[in-house]
């Protein structure tokens, strides 16, 4: 099992990212942090294999945190997940050893592709690590395992789902100028709320929709869905 630390200053984004990680076999979130100090403390406690790291943190940047981790000898791997997409930040992340760089907003399928390639890297290293590298071929295998696998194609509708209903819901969300709840989708399509929710959940898991959480006065978040452009 690969233990993951999710770092994001936004509590809601951290929750969504943690849920995404929990859907990928072989991965589990063992800690969350909302500042560089909290993240460094979590790494120092040990048992962190992978850090999913935002760049914009309240006390220092994500890259400053990675630099500090390396100074202290912490070897946890890092995948950057951030809205920062400027060339300078990306180059610095590469120089500090970030294994992947995922720009927000992203789909579950995009994150899963990076996690799957990371898991493949660990398996490859484990296979050759016991006997040591014997040549260029083994080195190429390690570097090749790091390449992100292409995002899986969206699966067809599961049993009980129909293509026309799927297309109807996708059309409503594609035309919407803001994320919609299951209740709003049901109202616009004429479907029941439970049916709309079932289709929305499938489409989000397939990477065709992006899930966000809207917090109201009750404290319980409302799930809202937005179209993801292909």
C-alpha positions as CSV (number, residue, x, y, z in Angstrom):
1,X,0.0,0.0,0.0
2,X,1.3,3.5,-0.9
3,X,0.8,6.0,1.8
4,X,-0.1,9.5,0.6
5,X,0.0,13.0,2.1
6,X,-2.4,15.5,0.5
7,X,-1.3,19.1,0.9
8,X,-3.6,21.9,-0.1
9,X,-4.5,25.2,1.7
10,X,-8.1,24.8,0.7
11,X,-9.8,22.3,3.0
12,X,-12.4,21.4,0.4
13,X,-9.9,20.8,-2.3
14,X,-7.9,18.6,0.0
15,X,-11.0,16.6,0.7
16,X,-11.7,16.1,-3.0
17,X,-8.2,15.1,-3.8
18,X,-8.1,12.7,-0.9
19,X,-11.3,11.1,-2.2
20,X,-9.8,10.8,-5.6
21,X,-6.8,9.0,-4.2
22,X,-9.0,6.7,-2.2
23,X,-10.5,5.5,-5.5
24,X,-7.2,4.3,-6.9
25,X,-6.3,0.7,-5.8
26,X,-3.0,0.5,-3.9
27,X,-3.1,4.0,-2.5
28,X,-4.4,5.4,0.8
29,X,-4.3,8.9,2.3
30,X,-2.7,8.7,5.7
31,X,-2.5,12.5,6.4
32,X,-3.7,15.9,5.1
33,X,-2.0,19.2,5.6
34,X,-3.1,22.8,4.8
35,X,0.3,24.6,5.3
36,X,3.9,23.9,4.7
37,X,4.6,23.5,8.4
38,X,1.8,20.9,8.8
39,X,3.1,19.0,5.8
40,X,6.7,19.0,7.0
41,X,5.5,17.8,10.4
42,X,3.6,14.9,8.7
43,X,6.7,13.9,6.7
44,X,8.9,14.0,9.8
45,X,6.5,11.6,11.5
46,X,7.4,9.1,8.7
47,X,5.5,6.5,6.7
48,X,4.8,8.9,3.8
49,X,5.6,7.5,0.4
50,X,4.1,10.2,-1.8
51,X,3.2,13.9,-1.3
52,X,0.5,15.5,-3.5
53,X,1.6,19.1,-3.2
54,X,0.0,22.4,-3.9
55,X,2.4,25.3,-4.6
56,X,0.4,28.1,-3.1
57,X,0.5,27.6,0.7
58,X,0.0,30.2,3.4
59,X,3.4,30.0,5.0
60,X,5.8,29.1,2.2
61,X,5.5,27.8,-1.4
62,X,5.3,24.1,-2.2
63,X,8.7,24.2,-3.9
64,X,10.3,25.8,-0.8
65,X,8.8,22.9,1.2
66,X,10.3,20.4,-1.2
67,X,13.7,22.1,-0.9
68,X,13.4,21.9,2.9
69,X,12.4,18.3,2.8
70,X,15.5,17.4,0.7
71,X,17.7,19.5,3.0
72,X,16.5,17.4,6.0
73,X,17.0,14.1,4.1
74,X,13.3,13.2,3.6
75,X,12.9,11.1,0.5
76,X,9.2,11.1,0.1
77,X,8.3,11.4,-3.6
78,X,6.4,14.5,-4.8
79,X,3.7,15.1,-7.4
80,X,2.8,18.8,-7.8
81,X,-1.0,19.5,-8.0
82,X,-1.4,23.3,-8.4
83,X,-2.9,26.1,-10.4
84,X,0.7,27.5,-11.0
85,X,1.4,26.8,-14.7
86,X,4.2,29.3,-15.4
87,X,7.4,28.0,-16.9
88,X,9.6,29.1,-14.0
89,X,7.6,27.1,-11.4
90,X,7.4,24.1,-13.6
91,X,11.2,24.1,-14.3
92,X,12.0,24.5,-10.6
93,X,9.7,21.6,-9.8
94,X,11.6,19.4,-12.2
95,X,14.9,20.5,-10.8
96,X,13.8,19.6,-7.3
97,X,12.7,16.2,-8.4
98,X,8.9,16.4,-8.7
99,X,7.8,13.2,-10.5
100,X,4.7,14.7,-12.1
101,X,3.1,18.1,-12.4
102,X,-0.7,18.3,-12.6
103,X,-2.3,21.7,-13.3
104,X,-5.7,22.5,-11.7
105,X,-8.4,22.0,-12.6
106,X,-8.0,18.4,-13.5
107,X,-10.1,15.2,-13.9
108,X,-10.0,12.1,-11.8
109,X,-8.8,10.2,-14.8
110,X,-5.8,12.6,-15.1
111,X,-4.8,12.1,-11.5
112,X,-5.3,8.4,-11.7
113,X,-3.0,8.2,-14.7
114,X,-0.2,9.9,-12.7
115,X,-0.8,7.7,-9.7
116,X,-0.8,4.5,-11.8
117,X,2.5,5.5,-13.5
118,X,4.0,6.2,-10.0
119,X,2.9,2.8,-8.8
120,X,4.5,1.3,-12.0
121,X,7.7,3.1,-11.2
122,X,7.8,1.7,-7.6
123,X,7.2,-1.9,-8.9
124,X,10.0,-1.5,-11.5
125,X,12.4,-0.2,-8.9
126,X,11.5,-3.0,-6.5
127,X,12.1,-5.6,-9.2
128,X,15.6,-4.4,-10.2
129,X,16.6,-3.0,-6.8
130,X,17.3,-6.4,-5.2
131,X,19.9,-7.4,-7.8
132,X,21.1,-3.9,-8.8
133,X,21.1,-2.3,-12.2
134,X,22.9,-4.3,-14.9
135,X,22.8,-2.0,-17.8
136,X,21.0,0.6,-19.9
137,X,18.0,-1.6,-20.4
138,X,17.2,-1.6,-16.7
139,X,17.7,2.1,-16.4
140,X,15.4,2.7,-19.4
141,X,12.7,0.6,-17.7
142,X,12.8,2.8,-14.6
143,X,12.6,6.0,-16.6
144,X,10.0,4.5,-18.9
145,X,7.8,3.5,-16.0
146,X,7.6,7.2,-14.9
147,X,5.8,8.3,-18.0
148,X,2.2,9.0,-17.3
149,X,-0.1,6.4,-18.8
150,X,-2.7,7.9,-21.1
151,X,-6.0,8.7,-19.4
152,X,-8.3,5.7,-19.7
153,X,-11.1,6.0,-22.2
154,X,-14.4,6.7,-20.5
155,X,-16.3,3.4,-20.1
156,X,-19.6,2.9,-21.6
157,X,-22.8,3.2,-19.5
158,X,-23.1,0.5,-16.8
159,X,-26.0,-1.9,-16.7
160,X,-29.2,0.0,-16.3
161,X,-27.9,3.2,-17.9
162,X,-28.8,4.4,-21.4
163,X,-26.8,6.4,-23.9
164,X,-29.7,8.8,-24.5
165,X,-30.1,9.7,-20.8
166,X,-26.3,10.0,-20.6
167,X,-26.3,12.4,-23.6
168,X,-29.2,14.4,-22.1
169,X,-27.4,15.0,-18.8
170,X,-24.1,15.8,-20.6
171,X,-25.9,18.3,-22.8
172,X,-27.4,20.1,-19.8
173,X,-24.0,20.3,-18.0
174,X,-22.2,21.3,-21.2
175,X,-24.6,24.3,-21.7
176,X,-24.6,25.3,-18.0
177,X,-22.5,28.4,-17.1
178,X,-21.9,27.1,-13.6
179,X,-21.7,23.8,-11.7
180,X,-25.1,22.1,-11.1
181,X,-26.4,20.0,-8.2
182,X,-28.2,16.7,-8.8
183,X,-31.5,18.5,-7.9
184,X,-30.8,21.1,-10.6
185,X,-29.9,18.5,-13.2
186,X,-33.0,16.6,-12.4
187,X,-35.2,19.7,-12.8
188,X,-33.6,20.6,-16.2
189,X,-33.8,17.0,-17.6
190,X,-37.1,15.9,-16.1
191,X,-35.4,12.9,-14.4
192,X,-35.8,11.9,-10.8
193,X,-33.1,13.2,-8.5
194,X,-32.0,9.7,-7.7
195,X,-31.6,8.8,-11.3
196,X,-29.7,12.1,-12.0
197,X,-27.4,11.4,-9.1
198,X,-26.7,7.9,-10.3
199,X,-25.7,9.1,-13.7
200,X,-23.7,12.1,-12.4
201,X,-21.7,9.8,-10.1
202,X,-20.8,7.5,-13.0
203,X,-19.8,10.4,-15.3
204,X,-17.7,11.9,-12.6
205,X,-15.9,8.6,-11.9
206,X,-15.3,8.3,-15.7
207,X,-13.6,11.7,-15.7
208,X,-16.3,13.4,-17.8
209,X,-17.4,15.7,-15.0
210,X,-15.6,17.6,-12.3
211,X,-17.0,17.3,-8.7
212,X,-16.9,20.4,-6.4
213,X,-18.4,20.9,-3.0
214,X,-20.5,23.8,-2.0
215,X,-20.8,24.4,1.8
216,X,-24.0,26.0,3.1
217,X,-25.4,26.9,6.5
218,X,-26.1,23.3,7.5
219,X,-22.4,22.3,7.3
220,X,-23.1,19.4,5.0
221,X,-21.5,20.1,1.5
222,X,-23.7,20.0,-1.6
223,X,-22.2,18.0,-4.5
224,X,-22.1,20.1,-7.7
225,X,-20.9,18.9,-11.1
226,X,-19.3,20.8,-14.0
227,X,-18.6,19.7,-17.5
228,X,-15.0,18.8,-18.3
229,X,-13.9,19.9,-21.8
230,X,-12.3,17.0,-23.7
